[in-house]
């Protein structure tokens, strides 16, 4: 295990994390169904998935709070868990930040942050300096003598963040740390987490069910579904080539349209959707005549006047709802083949207007599975009710 106490001035090299065949059961529930995962030194991994998909179980197993039933876990090359062997959390050179802050109520801000250094056996002056430095870094130096109950939620989470990084562990684990904060604060703390983690050199595993948080933070994203790691890749790759309809839905779609393949070339497919030829990336081998689903990313849609046709194909429809979003307006457009939600335009198009929606092939993905009626129903014709179920 790395201990940076020998060189208190240096940030530690992040731990490589290697998970192989990780299995965890709770009675009949397989919370982890054989996970393989690698995080490179200093890399920021975000685990994304709906509630109950196994995110917390995986992070808690890496932390050592949970015991794996099978598989192996290595941190910085060291075997820390293999189903029989289990190294205690405090021996893994890592720190964790929780959704509910988990501060010591009887310790001040300084006490809480300094507590994390107790195992480092630093000279008192060095400990004090480090605590002061990190409190300044998170903007809490003026609140050092306060107790947790005298702080706002955002301030408490900053203390938790300071406590996590002060000992410069090789791995930082985050369990939905922003969930209890309001939108503006979430944004600011997200930036602070990204900056502090990257400055520290630590590797990070961060869990969330919020796709925008995942895309903003991650070097790599792992998408979990029912204890299975469905895709592990860079954010850009997950966005452009989601491995399954589940990953596509979970990372944001404007709609899913049923169609039939009329042409296939170089990983792309031309699909007839309601009689209109539309292009998209083919996620699997497809044949002409096959019934498929064209999944459309919101960023691939552009609204045009009814008589204008786009070079790469467009669908005719009618605006059924519009909502102001600050930078512009989101629209719902009902087309014969299905509904497209979150169709953005800087100016509003009134309800009932006939329009064309141009579709950029780079933001369209073609799956071999035909879309079911219940999946089509996810895309409501009114924006207030738009819900992509998590
Ligand atoms: P997530 O973090 O993605 O919401 P969890 O890892 O918390 O998912 O849970 C994965 C599955 O394991 C769920 O079905 C959950 O109900 C179950 N589970 C988690 N912890 C326990 C536990 N202590 N006892 C029984 N079942 C659990």
Boltz pocket constraint, residues with backbone or C-beta under 6 A from the ligand:
constraints:
  - pocket:
      binder: B
      contacts: [[A, 26], [A, 29], [A, 30], [A, 31], [A, 49], [A, 50], [A, 51], [A, 52], [A, 53], [A, 54], [A, 55], [A, 56], [A, 57], [A, 58]]
      max_distance: 6.0
